[in-house]
Amino acid sequence: MKKTVIILSISSDIGAHLAKKYLEQGCRVIGTYRSKPRPGLPQGSVLFKCDVSKPADIARLAQSIKQLEIKWDTFISCVGDPLPVMPFFESDFREWSDSVYVNSIAQLHAAHALYPLRNTRTADMVFFAGGGMNGAVLNFSAYTVSKIMLAKMCEFLDGENKNLNIFIVGPGWTKSKIHQSILNDQRTFTGKVKETKEFLKAKQGTSLDDIFECIDWLCREGKPVASGRNFSVVYDPWRKPKRAQLLKALSGDKDMYKIRRKGNEFLK
């Protein structure tokens, strides 16, 4: 039976590339776009307009997929908005909270709505993380706390659902259009604009193929290895020949790659 993959924000650079790779594998791909589909999307995808910040759009998406009478196997959310990039107390609070909503709660809403339509034998659910899991990336508080919420929800949902393999992946810096919003926003502090311009000009960034291959591997390894955890495409040794060592470590440590309080053993 043909595998079905749902990609929220298929119009993003990562989303479009994932769609291409899954279609090459013979999968059925269902994708969403916020306002209009980008030119050059892979032929063969089933597309739906859906702005995840609007609950009515999520309800329509779920109803449309239900009408297809197809059970999905993999759900991937590529939704992301880095703005506002500024100190918390200098931000407009409504804009800040809207960013938190889009980068976390809205995606969880979509996952909640589509969960009943999954393949009940086994299903994969994938989110994307940003920087700041291990420290404070200054001026990115809305985006970062949203991703920390998603990472913790992966742990909750892993524990609550025995047939769901759910994890979050940090792709690292990629050459994608998400950076353009930072450059276009006049309020973004000068240092971040400079850093972004230098990256786009000089550095290759994470390969989109690497992002796909990491996700594909984690889906194949399944719940015992991947579920409830936060992975880094750039820094984790998921590639061969170190992969076997990573698998052994993950199998032996249920807390590995999860959010935990550091220093619990101090003076114990």
VEXLUM-512908 format. One line per field, with one value per residue: x, y, z of N, C-alpha, C, CB in turn. Coordinates in pm, whole numbers, m for minus. Glycine has a CB too. Layout:
REM residues N
nx = c(X, ...)
ny = c(Y, ...)
nz = c(Z, ...)
cax = c(X, ...)
cay = c(Y, ...)
caz = c(Z, ...)
cx = c(X, ...)
cy = c(Y, ...)
cz = c(Z, ...)
cbx = c(X, ...)
cby = c(Y, ...)
cbz = c(Z, ...)
This chain:
REM residues 268
nx = c(84, 51, 251, 149, 227, 201, 268, 301, 317, 434, 527, 752, 1115, 1241, 1015, 930, 1147, 1146, 901, 959, 1153, 1007, 809, 970, 1027, 796, 580, 259, 190, 66, 20, 40, m20, 20, m77, m46, 53, 399, 596, 713, 676, 694, 555, 256, 191, m76, m249, m345, m489, m397, m379, m219, m251, m513, m788, m1019, m922, m763, m957, m1096, m896, m857, m1111, m1111, m903, m1005, m1220, m1088, m1047, m813, m550, m297, 60, 295, 348, 459, 565, 657, 628, 720, 822, 1046, 1022, 910, 1241, 1391, 1462, 1269, 1125, 1116, 957, 639, 383, 162, 237, 456, 332, 165, 355, 457, 229, 194, 434, 423, 171, m29, 66, 53, m222, m296, m179, m330, m584, m549, m461, m657, m685, m476, m263, m333, m173, 96, 256, 429, 537, 662, 845, 1005, 1294, 1456, 1751, 1889, 1809, 1988, 2073, 2042, 1937, 1980, 1729, 1561, 1341, 1062, 1044, 1224, 1126, 893, 979, 1097, 870, 746, 936, 914, 648, 668, 782, 576, 366, 477, 484, 213, 100, 109, 148, 266, 533, 706, 897, 1145, 1339, 1640, 1746, 1968, 2150, 2010, 2011, 1757, 1435, 1333, 1512, 1499, 1291, 1395, 1590, 1430, 1284, 1267, 1313, 1480, 1772, 2095, 2322, 2224, 2120, 2354, 2494, 2322, 2334, 2604, 2612, 2438, 2581, 2837, 2840, 2759, 2560, 2321, 2272, 1986, 1928, 2053, 1886, 1647, 1739, 1810, 1562, 1420, 1566, 1520, 1247, 1238, 1380, 1211, 986, 1125, 1382, 1370, 1145, 999, 1224, 1482, 1653, 1960, 2045, 2291, 2481, 2453, 2564, 2439, 2492, 2656, 2995, 2927, 2673, 2582, 2685, 2543, 2282, 2305, 2358, 2124, 1937, 2011, 1968, 1706, 1661, 1816, 1882, 1662, 1468, 1605, 1673, 1978, 2245, 2130, 2248, 2413, 2600, 2471)
ny = c(m119, 225, 467, 748, 1086, 1376, 1716, 2003, 2336, 2303, 2474, 2590, 2595, 2367, 2204, 2170, 2032, 1796, 1693, 1637, 1433, 1233, 1178, 1070, 832, 701, 768, 895, 1235, 1490, 1829, 2153, 2504, 2851, 3097, 3105, 2846, 2784, 2848, 2574, 2356, 2007, 1794, 1610, 1622, 1653, 1938, 2174, 2475, 2628, 2814, 2783, 2939, 2997, 2860, 2770, 2707, 2486, 2304, 2275, 2160, 1910, 1797, 1784, 1603, 1381, 1325, 1225, 968, 847, 717, 871, 823, 954, 1262, 1584, 1888, 2183, 2442, 2772, 3079, 3326, 3581, 3806, 3945, 4055, 4214, 4092, 4280, 4497, 4424, 4418, 4295, 4149, 4074, 3917, 3707, 3606, 3499, 3291, 3136, 3058, 2921, 2705, 2629, 2642, 2453, 2224, 2217, 2153, 1899, 1768, 1776, 1618, 1378, 1167, 1068, 911, 631, 366, 155, 222, 534, 830, 1138, 1455, 1738, 2061, 2200, 2493, 2692, 2731, 2544, 2463, 2693, 3053, 3213, 3523, 3770, 3610, 3506, 3440, 3257, 3061, 2965, 2856, 2636, 2488, 2421, 2251, 2046, 1940, 1859, 1651, 1457, 1419, 1326, 1101, 933, 906, 777, 476, 385, 584, 746, 1008, 1297, 1564, 1773, 1944, 2139, 2297, 2576, 2662, 2731, 2903, 3053, 3154, 3312, 3549, 3697, 3795, 3968, 4148, 4272, 4570, 4621, 4434, 4367, 4510, 4343, 4079, 4092, 4137, 3899, 3711, 3788, 3738, 3462, 3372, 3455, 3335, 3075, 2728, 2591, 2360, 2064, 2002, 1746, 1604, 1668, 1543, 1274, 1225, 1249, 1047, 822, 823, 780, 523, 378, 405, 405, 305, 413, 681, 828, 1091, 1245, 1497, 1578, 1662, 1752, 1842, 1807, 1556, 1214, 1060, 962, 701, 602, 604, 560, 318, 330, 547, 445, 243, 396, 550, 349, 270, 481, 644, 912, 1053, 1310, 1460, 1717, 1819, 1899, 2038, 1934, 1794, 1610, 1743, 1766, 1546)
nz = c(0, m78, 81, 272, 304, 491, 456, 623, 518, 258, 74, 175, 161, 271, 300, 30, m76, 78, m8, m277, m246, m114, m304, m503, m383, m423, m266, m161, m150, 50, 72, 234, 185, 268, 147, m140, m369, m417, m712, m911, m741, m663, m907, m870, m605, m368, m303, m51, 59, 355, 635, 922, 1144, 1159, 1298, 1160, 908, 964, 1045, 803, 649, 777, 731, 453, 402, 529, 362, 145, 214, 302, 495, 679, 698, 769, 923, 879, 1001, 862, 924, 1010, 1159, 1212, 1321, 1587, 1577, 1823, 2143, 2421, 2587, 2423, 2221, 2051, 2239, 2149, 1892, 1958, 2106, 1909, 1739, 1898, 1904, 1630, 1585, 1755, 1909, 1708, 1527, 1681, 1709, 1445, 1430, 1626, 1509, 1282, 1376, 1429, 1174, 1104, 1006, 1197, 1277, 1273, 1295, 1199, 1336, 1283, 1383, 1352, 1505, 1643, 1707, 2042, 2232, 2425, 2541, 2566, 2284, 2204, 2153, 2009, 2144, 2119, 1903, 1992, 2247, 2158, 2010, 2210, 2352, 2163, 2156, 2416, 2409, 2229, 2389, 2581, 2410, 2301, 2523, 2573, 2356, 2212, 1952, 1808, 1661, 1745, 1700, 1714, 1505, 1468, 1212, 1172, 1026, 723, 373, 301, 228, 462, 592, 460, 561, 795, 699, 567, 765, 923, 1191, 1296, 1479, 1408, 1424, 1389, 1132, 986, 1045, 924, 654, 601, 636, 428, 212, 229, 345, 306, 446, 598, 419, 222, 145, 349, 564, 487, 477, 742, 877, 742, 820, 1100, 1104, 998, 1191, 1408, 1694, 1939, 1917, 1817, 1914, 2108, 2133, 2075, 1797, 1626, 1307, 1225, 1437, 1564, 1564, 1343, 1099, 909, 988, 1258, 1341, 1455, 1714, 1815, 1810, 2002, 2230, 2254, 2297, 2548, 2719, 2834, 2871, 2698, 2465, 2538, 2702, 2995, 3340, 3420, 3635, 3844, 4013, 4185, 4476, 4582)
cax = c(0, 131, 267, 100, 301, 142, 370, 253, 407, 509, 583, 884, 1224, 1257, 894, 930, 1249, 1096, 797, 1028, 1218, 904, 748, 1066, 1015, 666, 479, 156, 224, m37, 90, m38, 45, m54, m149, m48, 163, 518, 628, 810, 651, 697, 430, 202, 144, m213, m228, m456, m458, m422, m301, m237, m288, m659, m850, m1113, m844, m722, m1078, m1122, m793, m889, m1229, m1072, m825, m1099, m1299, m1005, m1050, m674, m486, m160, 165, 394, 307, 577, 533, 769, 584, 813, 834, 1142, 994, 1000, 1379, 1422, 1447, 1130, 1059, 1103, 862, 495, 351, 68, 315, 535, 246, 120, 466, 456, 113, 220, 549, 402, 34, m102, 112, m6, m363, m305, m149, m445, m696, m519, m425, m753, m682, m348, m256, m331, m72, 218, 256, 540, 503, 791, 848, 1139, 1341, 1552, 1859, 1851, 1768, 2087, 2114, 1953, 1973, 1922, 1637, 1479, 1270, 933, 1072, 1294, 1040, 796, 1042, 1113, 738, 726, 1024, 856, 525, 706, 799, 442, 286, 540, 439, 68, 52, 202, 171, 310, 675, 704, 1026, 1171, 1470, 1704, 1816, 2081, 2132, 1989, 1989, 1615, 1372, 1295, 1607, 1465, 1202, 1482, 1654, 1329, 1224, 1350, 1336, 1579, 1893, 2197, 2411, 2162, 2112, 2489, 2523, 2242, 2389, 2732, 2582, 2381, 2684, 2960, 2831, 2668, 2448, 2286, 2218, 1847, 1930, 2085, 1766, 1558, 1794, 1802, 1421, 1386, 1629, 1452, 1117, 1261, 1420, 1086, 960, 1225, 1503, 1349, 1028, 1010, 1357, 1519, 1774, 2028, 2100, 2430, 2575, 2439, 2633, 2340, 2546, 2754, 2996, 2901, 2531, 2562, 2714, 2431, 2169, 2330, 2345, 1983, 1866, 2049, 1942, 1574, 1658, 1907, 1822, 1536, 1487, 1623, 1739, 2118, 2300, 2047, 2329, 2504, 2607, 2374)
cay = c(0, 345, 547, 886, 1183, 1511, 1817, 2138, 2434, 2242, 2584, 2626, 2528, 2232, 2129, 2135, 1929, 1671, 1643, 1580, 1307, 1131, 1140, 982, 701, 643, 801, 996, 1353, 1593, 1945, 2275, 2632, 2953, 3192, 3048, 2750, 2838, 2790, 2467, 2247, 1877, 1748, 1490, 1649, 1702, 2063, 2241, 2603, 2620, 2900, 2714, 3034, 3010, 2731, 2726, 2645, 2352, 2220, 2243, 2067, 1778, 1748, 1753, 1479, 1274, 1294, 1145, 830, 802, 725, 915, 748, 1048, 1402, 1668, 2031, 2271, 2579, 2846, 3223, 3369, 3715, 3921, 3926, 4172, 4184, 4070, 4400, 4593, 4367, 4431, 4167, 4074, 4012, 3812, 3594, 3548, 3417, 3169, 3058, 2997, 2832, 2589, 2587, 2618, 2327, 2120, 2212, 2075, 1759, 1717, 1758, 1514, 1254, 1058, 1022, 843, 486, 332, 54, 296, 666, 917, 1280, 1522, 1883, 2120, 2282, 2597, 2700, 2778, 2439, 2452, 2826, 3161, 3285, 3653, 3836, 3509, 3437, 3384, 3140, 2957, 2901, 2775, 2509, 2412, 2363, 2137, 1937, 1878, 1791, 1523, 1363, 1387, 1249, 970, 853, 888, 709, 365, 360, 708, 780, 1154, 1355, 1698, 1774, 2073, 2126, 2387, 2684, 2620, 2842, 2899, 3185, 3200, 3417, 3675, 3773, 3865, 4078, 4246, 4338, 4687, 4628, 4335, 4437, 4513, 4228, 3961, 4115, 4115, 3756, 3641, 3820, 3667, 3319, 3351, 3485, 3257, 2938, 2639, 2554, 2219, 2009, 1959, 1600, 1554, 1682, 1433, 1144, 1210, 1223, 917, 722, 821, 716, 380, 319, 394, 456, 278, 493, 822, 897, 1173, 1303, 1614, 1544, 1764, 1701, 1886, 1769, 1420, 1117, 968, 906, 594, 474, 620, 538, 204, 377, 631, 356, 176, 495, 585, 235, 253, 601, 694, 1058, 1112, 1402, 1515, 1835, 1780, 1997, 2004, 1951, 1731, 1527, 1828, 1741, 1443)
caz = c(0, m91, 201, 260, 383, 498, 483, 645, 458, 147, m3, 229, 90, 325, 267, m112, m99, 135, m98, m394, m210, m86, m432, m570, m317, m457, m166, m187, m71, 68, 125, 257, 163, 342, 61, m275, m385, m482, m843, m913, m648, m732, m965, m808, m469, m348, m230, 14, 122, 499, 724, 1050, 1249, 1155, 1333, 1057, 800, 1011, 1041, 662, 604, 830, 662, 315, 402, 566, 244, 54, 266, 306, 626, 663, 767, 821, 932, 900, 1003, 824, 953, 1095, 1139, 1315, 1374, 1587, 1621, 1906, 2286, 2463, 2638, 2314, 2126, 2070, 2301, 2066, 1785, 2022, 2139, 1782, 1691, 1978, 1860, 1499, 1590, 1842, 1937, 1583, 1471, 1765, 1672, 1321, 1464, 1700, 1416, 1184, 1444, 1408, 1034, 1082, 1000, 1341, 1308, 1304, 1232, 1237, 1345, 1287, 1393, 1339, 1615, 1611, 1804, 2174, 2325, 2533, 2586, 2522, 2163, 2234, 2060, 1941, 2250, 2074, 1820, 2068, 2346, 2083, 1974, 2334, 2378, 2073, 2199, 2536, 2369, 2169, 2499, 2632, 2314, 2291, 2636, 2572, 2235, 2191, 1810, 1746, 1666, 1734, 1737, 1663, 1440, 1444, 1083, 1159, 929, 584, 280, 269, 221, 595, 632, 394, 649, 889, 626, 527, 881, 957, 1334, 1336, 1521, 1303, 1434, 1330, 988, 935, 1055, 823, 522, 588, 617, 295, 112, 237, 395, 235, 530, 601, 294, 230, 138, 483, 647, 449, 513, 888, 909, 687, 906, 1229, 1082, 979, 1319, 1481, 1829, 2044, 1898, 1784, 1968, 2227, 2143, 1996, 1722, 1548, 1181, 1211, 1543, 1611, 1478, 1286, 975, 924, 1058, 1401, 1366, 1545, 1850, 1855, 1837, 2129, 2337, 2266, 2355, 2688, 2799, 2797, 2882, 2599, 2366, 2588, 2786, 3134, 3424, 3439, 3769, 3948, 4104, 4262, 4621, 4623)
cx = c(88, 131, 220, 173, 230, 252, 303, 359, 498, 573, 716, 991, 1244, 1136, 892, 1031, 1204, 990, 859, 1087, 1116, 834, 840, 1064, 883, 557, 373, 185, 106, 31, m1, 47, m43, m137, m158, 69, 279, 538, 728, 791, 647, 559, 385, 156, m1, m204, m357, m408, m493, m325, m322, m271, m439, m725, m947, m1041, m801, m841, m1110, m1020, m823, m1008, m1195, m994, m912, m1180, m1220, m1004, m911, m622, m340, m63, 267, 340, 431, 533, 659, 734, 688, 817, 925, 1110, 899, 1139, 1420, 1406, 1300, 1061, 1051, 1004, 720, 446, 255, 142, 398, 449, 190, 228, 474, 342, 143, 330, 533, 256, m45, m61, 59, m155, m382, m279, m267, m561, m674, m487, m527, m749, m554, m368, m237, m226, 60, 212, 374, 493, 633, 771, 991, 1169, 1432, 1665, 1806, 1804, 1861, 2134, 2018, 2009, 1904, 1841, 1551, 1387, 1141, 954, 1129, 1203, 932, 853, 1067, 980, 714, 812, 966, 726, 555, 724, 664, 368, 346, 489, 292, 16, 149, 232, 215, 459, 686, 836, 1042, 1316, 1518, 1784, 1945, 2051, 2116, 1971, 1845, 1555, 1329, 1387, 1572, 1375, 1282, 1545, 1555, 1271, 1314, 1384, 1443, 1712, 2006, 2286, 2354, 2149, 2249, 2524, 2449, 2297, 2520, 2710, 2533, 2485, 2795, 2942, 2728, 2544, 2421, 2226, 2072, 1836, 1961, 1963, 1669, 1610, 1789, 1658, 1381, 1443, 1555, 1313, 1134, 1300, 1302, 1091, 1070, 1347, 1472, 1249, 1055, 1140, 1374, 1653, 1830, 2087, 2249, 2522, 2562, 2501, 2539, 2388, 2639, 2893, 2959, 2756, 2505, 2586, 2599, 2310, 2184, 2310, 2199, 1903, 1894, 2017, 1810, 1565, 1744, 1830, 1683, 1568, 1492, 1695, 1882, 2159, 2220, 2127, 2421, 2490, 2509, 2447)
cy = c(124, 425, 689, 976, 1318, 1609, 1952, 2236, 2368, 2349, 2635, 2550, 2385, 2147, 2083, 2024, 1794, 1609, 1574, 1443, 1197, 1086, 1046, 842, 632, 671, 894, 1114, 1450, 1712, 2065, 2398, 2740, 3044, 3145, 2952, 2814, 2775, 2676, 2359, 2115, 1837, 1619, 1509, 1693, 1823, 2119, 2373, 2592, 2712, 2846, 2809, 3054, 2876, 2680, 2659, 2504, 2256, 2179, 2144, 1925, 1716, 1707, 1623, 1360, 1230, 1214, 998, 767, 817, 766, 832, 841, 1190, 1483, 1814, 2112, 2417, 2648, 2994, 3278, 3503, 3710, 3885, 4052, 4135, 4178, 4199, 4513, 4545, 4416, 4296, 4084, 4003, 3896, 3688, 3527, 3458, 3285, 3077, 2985, 2892, 2711, 2547, 2558, 2486, 2207, 2105, 2128, 1927, 1694, 1687, 1641, 1379, 1141, 998, 946, 695, 437, 226, 121, 429, 746, 1062, 1357, 1673, 1931, 2211, 2391, 2594, 2740, 2672, 2432, 2587, 2929, 3227, 3421, 3708, 3739, 3438, 3373, 3254, 3026, 2889, 2817, 2638, 2423, 2348, 2240, 2018, 1865, 1805, 1658, 1417, 1322, 1292, 1112, 879, 819, 801, 600, 339, 485, 729, 929, 1212, 1491, 1703, 1917, 2065, 2207, 2497, 2626, 2743, 2835, 3039, 3237, 3313, 3552, 3761, 3851, 3987, 4188, 4325, 4450, 4694, 4531, 4402, 4412, 4389, 4103, 3974, 4086, 3967, 3677, 3665, 3745, 3519, 3293, 3371, 3381, 3110, 2856, 2608, 2404, 2176, 1966, 1807, 1539, 1560, 1569, 1299, 1119, 1175, 1083, 805, 710, 758, 565, 311, 309, 438, 427, 369, 642, 894, 970, 1251, 1422, 1586, 1665, 1701, 1728, 1817, 1624, 1320, 1013, 904, 789, 656, 483, 588, 427, 245, 463, 545, 287, 273, 532, 473, 221, 371, 664, 846, 1128, 1192, 1448, 1634, 1792, 1892, 1954, 2023, 1886, 1652, 1611, 1803, 1634, 1328)
cz = c(0, 39, 175, 357, 376, 535, 499, 596, 355, 60, 55, 152, 139, 287, 123, m141, m42, 46, m219, m361, m182, m213, m510, m510, m349, m357, m223, m95, m71, 134, 144, 224, 226, 253, m83, m290, m460, m619, m828, m809, m724, m783, m896, m666, m470, m256, m172, 73, 271, 572, 864, 1164, 1256, 1183, 1227, 941, 839, 1005, 897, 607, 650, 758, 520, 307, 439, 444, 140, 91, 261, 449, 607, 746, 833, 812, 963, 896, 974, 849, 1042, 1058, 1248, 1380, 1494, 1639, 1695, 2052, 2326, 2504, 2535, 2208, 2154, 2123, 2216, 1952, 1840, 2048, 2014, 1724, 1767, 1933, 1729, 1508, 1681, 1848, 1810, 1518, 1550, 1737, 1546, 1347, 1535, 1606, 1321, 1247, 1421, 1268, 1002, 1055, 1143, 1376, 1347, 1231, 1285, 1236, 1371, 1293, 1374, 1456, 1562, 1712, 1941, 2270, 2446, 2585, 2531, 2396, 2172, 2118, 1978, 2041, 2202, 1997, 1905, 2170, 2279, 2051, 2097, 2373, 2291, 2115, 2321, 2502, 2299, 2276, 2559, 2538, 2286, 2402, 2632, 2458, 2192, 2044, 1735, 1770, 1640, 1783, 1671, 1616, 1423, 1316, 1076, 1058, 790, 497, 231, 280, 358, 641, 571, 481, 752, 822, 591, 643, 931, 1106, 1382, 1365, 1421, 1305, 1369, 1180, 924, 934, 947, 684, 498, 565, 475, 185, 110, 270, 319, 316, 524, 468, 315, 219, 274, 575, 617, 498, 663, 929, 863, 774, 1039, 1217, 1067, 1108, 1414, 1626, 1931, 2037, 1892, 1873, 2099, 2237, 2048, 1929, 1649, 1423, 1173, 1311, 1590, 1513, 1417, 1155, 1006, 918, 1207, 1439, 1467, 1690, 1902, 1891, 1972, 2246, 2361, 2332, 2504, 2778, 2755, 2803, 2778, 2496, 2407, 2678, 2932, 3210, 3453, 3584, 3878, 4051, 4193, 4412, 4668, 4689)
cbx = c(m95, 78, 412, m52, 449, 24, 476, 219, 491, 416, 484, 893, 1353, 1274, 772, 962, 1383, 1039, 705, 1139, 1307, 801, 717, 1208, 1028, 680, 545, 9, 352, m159, 204, m87, 66, 42, m80, m42, 115, 641, 684, 942, 518, 750, 445, 302, 232, m307, m163, m519, m537, m408, m344, m113, m220, m704, m923, m1196, m721, m665, m1198, m1121, m655, m917, m1338, m988, m706, m1193, m1350, m862, m1150, m585, m497, m147, 235, 528, 195, 687, 472, 806, 444, 953, 693, 1278, 933, 941, 1475, 1331, 1520, 1126, 1131, 1239, 866, 422, 292, m42, 406, 597, 131, 83, 598, 441, m9, 259, 668, 453, m38, m78, 265, 17, m419, m205, m23, m489, m718, m403, m409, m892, m695, m257, m139, m467, m50, 346, 122, 661, 396, 877, 790, 1151, 1415, 1484, 1965, 1746, 1765, 2205, 2258, 1934, 1930, 2031, 1716, 1570, 1239, 857, 1170, 1413, 975, 756, 1173, 1165, 627, 758, 1164, 830, 443, 835, 889, 361, 271, 694, 468, 1, 30, 147, 45, 229, 760, 586, 1143, 1142, 1465, 1793, 1725, 2207, 2250, 1866, 2090, 1540, 1253, 1299, 1748, 1399, 1102, 1592, 1720, 1217, 1198, 1278, 1208, 1596, 1935, 2282, 2443, 2025, 2067, 2591, 2485, 2096, 2413, 2817, 2476, 2263, 2743, 3048, 2797, 2740, 2325, 2188, 2303, 1763, 2033, 2201, 1697, 1540, 1937, 1849, 1330, 1437, 1776, 1441, 1048, 1368, 1532, 1040, 832, 1269, 1574, 1305, 917, 996, 1461, 1526, 1745, 2138, 2028, 2438, 2556, 2291, 2741, 2209, 2623, 2736, 3131, 2935, 2460, 2655, 2845, 2394, 2156, 2472, 2425, 1923, 1905, 2193, 2058, 1471, 1704, 1990, 1816, 1455, 1374, 1702, 1660, 2207, 2313, 1947, 2414, 2476, 2581, 2292)
cby = c(0, 431, 546, 892, 1196, 1518, 1820, 2162, 2502, 2153, 2698, 2594, 2607, 2236, 2212, 2259, 1971, 1695, 1757, 1674, 1326, 1186, 1266, 1040, 718, 497, 866, 939, 1422, 1540, 1982, 2282, 2660, 3035, 3328, 3160, 2625, 2817, 2898, 2522, 2270, 1769, 1725, 1384, 1756, 1590, 2165, 2151, 2721, 2475, 3052, 2635, 3168, 3065, 2744, 2845, 2730, 2359, 2295, 2371, 2111, 1786, 1854, 1867, 1491, 1320, 1421, 1199, 744, 882, 589, 1062, 655, 1037, 1424, 1640, 2072, 2251, 2579, 2787, 3294, 3377, 3804, 4034, 3896, 4293, 4288, 3971, 4449, 4618, 4214, 4473, 4189, 4167, 4116, 3863, 3639, 3659, 3493, 3202, 3149, 3105, 2908, 2620, 2695, 2733, 2323, 2150, 2355, 2129, 1751, 1819, 1885, 1558, 1280, 1108, 1141, 862, 437, 282, m41, 215, 741, 898, 1308, 1484, 1932, 2198, 2197, 2735, 2800, 2877, 2304, 2374, 2857, 3265, 3206, 3750, 3923, 3406, 3532, 3485, 3175, 3016, 3007, 2847, 2534, 2503, 2467, 2177, 1991, 1983, 1881, 1537, 1423, 1516, 1326, 982, 924, 1021, 809, 240, 305, 828, 696, 1213, 1261, 1807, 1703, 2114, 2169, 2310, 2784, 2525, 2836, 2801, 3180, 3083, 3378, 3649, 3680, 3771, 4025, 4176, 4235, 4813, 4603, 4227, 4393, 4636, 4200, 3936, 4260, 4194, 3703, 3687, 3971, 3689, 3272, 3445, 3623, 3317, 2939, 2511, 2630, 2190, 1889, 2026, 1553, 1634, 1819, 1430, 1132, 1339, 1329, 903, 756, 963, 775, 358, 402, 256, 398, 134, 451, 834, 799, 1088, 1198, 1743, 1432, 1835, 1764, 2037, 1858, 1386, 1047, 1041, 1016, 484, 411, 760, 507, 86, 457, 732, 251, 119, 621, 617, 106, 226, 703, 633, 1098, 1002, 1334, 1407, 1940, 1647, 2018, 2088, 2093, 1638, 1428, 1977, 1871, 1392)
cbz = c(122, m206, 248, 286, 332, 602, 369, 794, 565, 62, m9, 383, 105, 479, 295, m197, m36, 276, m144, m442, m88, 14, m516, m560, m167, m472, m44, m163, m127, 155, 35, 403, 10, 424, 66, m382, m460, m395, m939, m897, m571, m639, m1117, m812, m402, m288, m320, 124, 54, 550, 713, 1084, 1225, 1017, 1464, 1006, 767, 1155, 1103, 578, 655, 980, 661, 255, 499, 679, 181, 53, 186, 205, 703, 700, 670, 743, 1041, 792, 1139, 676, 1021, 1084, 1142, 1256, 1263, 1672, 1500, 1869, 2371, 2578, 2761, 2250, 2129, 1936, 2438, 2009, 1717, 2153, 2229, 1682, 1704, 2129, 1843, 1397, 1634, 1982, 2018, 1486, 1466, 1913, 1652, 1218, 1552, 1808, 1337, 1097, 1592, 1436, 941, 1203, 906, 1383, 1188, 1262, 1257, 1141, 1458, 1164, 1530, 1207, 1720, 1608, 1757, 2161, 2254, 2485, 2543, 2635, 2031, 2272, 1965, 1870, 2363, 1987, 1705, 2139, 2437, 1953, 1899, 2448, 2353, 1929, 2231, 2644, 2277, 2087, 2607, 2652, 2185, 2297, 2763, 2566, 2121, 2253, 1747, 1800, 1561, 1814, 1696, 1771, 1304, 1563, 972, 1117, 934, 573, 159, 362, 129, 696, 592, 260, 718, 944, 499, 454, 995, 916, 1408, 1227, 1663, 1318, 1577, 1392, 957, 1017, 1194, 831, 508, 713, 718, 273, 138, 337, 543, 197, 490, 715, 246, 119, 34, 545, 624, 297, 463, 958, 845, 542, 932, 1285, 957, 874, 1383, 1476, 1878, 2037, 1771, 1643, 1989, 2346, 2113, 2086, 1623, 1631, 1060, 1229, 1658, 1633, 1557, 1262, 894, 812, 1046, 1443, 1237, 1507, 1852, 1742, 1725, 2132, 2304, 2129, 2283, 2696, 2784, 2889, 3020, 2530, 2230, 2666, 2763, 3143, 3555, 3347, 3798, 3883, 4022, 4230, 4697, 4501)
